[in-house]
Each structure stands twice: as structure tokens, then as C-alpha cells.
Amino acid sequence: MKNHWILLLFLLIAQEDPFQARRIEMVETQIAARGIKNPEVLMAMRKVPRHLLVPKELAEYAYQDRPLPIGEGQTISQPYMVAYMTSLIQPKNDMKVLEIGTGSGYQAAVLAEIVDKVYSVEIIASLGEKAQEDLKNLGYKNVRVKIGDGFQGWPERGPFDAILVTAAAESPPAPLLAQLKEGGIMIIPIGSQDSIQELVRLENKNGKIKTTRLGAVRFVPFTREK
């Protein structure tokens, strides 16, 4: 019954905001229909204005079931993948999360709707600076963005309850694993650009890493400082 009233409220808002209507449709047809059930993840996906976190000329396509280019050879993942990766860390409002690959800031915004603090690292300065500005303009005060090599993580802000990596690496970076709390979870695509990539869940249990393979994916390659 509670979810019914929440949905009704969003429908009323959607009468004045056509993008809100598209977000509701996106969540129902692309995300909930594919098995994502976490209510906080669904709520965040209904709320975050994805069309304001993609290039203006692509705003009309923001809620379609596909990734979009954001410049510098990078992309923003399809909405379902963002929701799926978010749900895999079992987000809670007291968590501190590290994101590697800020991109447009969309994944960080979704996380910020749920968790206490989000730290995001972006190696491409132009993307990171724009994302930081856009997130600030949208009112997200619990997100920090740093320009740097994501391979090293953000050790002075760790350890983290969860780490999300939004680019494919050949193997899990050791510095990131070292920044996971006991019981912490990392979600990362593993594989090269020219091979089949696989989404992997890594959990720090008693100082050992438990690996769960989650299926084939396609991400841009993990970029390192030269």
C-alpha cells in the first residue's frame, strides 16, 4: 500500500514534469520488470534526473534502455545496469561508498540518494569537473569527486563499505581491495576491451576475498595514468 501511494505521488508530479513520467516508465519497464526489487534503489532511479547528467543534445534519449556517449570516448551505462550494480552492494543509509569512474555523475547521484557518503574518482579532468559541478547544482552535498587514477582508490577516505567500478579492468586492483572494510563488497567488470567481460562481486570476509561471477557485460576499459 505504501508503494502504491508513492507511485501515485510521482504520477501527480509527472503531470507537470514530462521527464518524471519517463523516469517512472523507465523504472517499471526496464528495471522492476527485470527483477530489481530493492525499494530504495527503485526510488532513487525514479528521482535522479538522468536527462540533466547527459549531454544536452542527448537529453531526449536519457531514459531509453541503452548507454549513451558523454564525451572523451566514455559512456554512461544503461539505466538497468546502474540499478543492478547499485542493488548488488545492498545499499543502506549509513554506508560510505567509493565509485571509480565518475563519468557524468549519474551513478554517484543514484548512490547519494541512498547512502551516507559517496567518494568518486575520475581520471579525465573535464568529465570529473563537469560532474562535480552538475552534482553540486542538483543539490548533492554528500558526494565528493576527485580527479586522479582510480586504480589507487581514495585511501585517505577509506575503508569503504562498498566500491563500484564502472570500467573494465584486467583484474581487481589490489589497492581497491585493500580499501574494503570487513564485510565490504566490490562490484567490478573484469576483462579486456577485445574479450568477453564479466561482472564480478568481491566480498571481504575475514580477510579473504570471496568471488561471485555474475555474467557477461560490456564496459569501457579501465584508464590508467601514463
C-alpha positions, 0 to 999 in steps of 0.5 A: 500500500505504501508503494502504491501511494508513492507511485501515485505521488510521482504520477501527480508530479509527472503531470507537470514534469514530462521527464518524471513520467519517463523516469517512472516508465523507465523504472517499471519497464526496464528495471522492476520488470527485470527483477530489481526489487530493492525499494530504495534503489527503485526510488532513487532511479525514479528521482535522479534526473538522468536527462540533466547528467547527459549531454544536452543534445542527448537529453531526449534519449536519457531514459531509453534502455541503452548507454549513451556517449558523454564525451572523451570516448566514455559512456554512461551505462544503461539505466538497468545496469546502474540499478543492478550494480547499485542493488548488488552492494545492498545499499543502506543509509549509513554506508560510505561508498567509493565509485571509480569512474565518475563519468557524468555523475549519474551513478554517484547521484543514484548512490547519494540518494541512498547512502551516507557518503559517496567518494568518486574518482575520475581520471579525465579532468573535464568529465570529473569537473563537469560532474562535480559541478552538475552534482553540486547544482542538483543539490548533492552535498554528500558526494565528493569527486576527485580527479586522479587514477582510480586504480589507487582508490581514495585511501585517505577516505577509506575503508569503504563499505562498498566500491563500484567500478564502472570500467573494465579492468584486467583484474581487481586492483589490489589497492581497491581491495585493500580499501574494503572494510570487513564485510565490504563488497566490490562490484567490478567488470573484469576483462579486456576491451577485445574479450568477453567481460564479466561482472564480478562481486568481491566480498571481504570476509575475514580477510579473504576475498570471496568471488561471485561471477555474475555474467557477461557485460560490456564496459569501457576499459579501465584508464590508467595514468601514463 
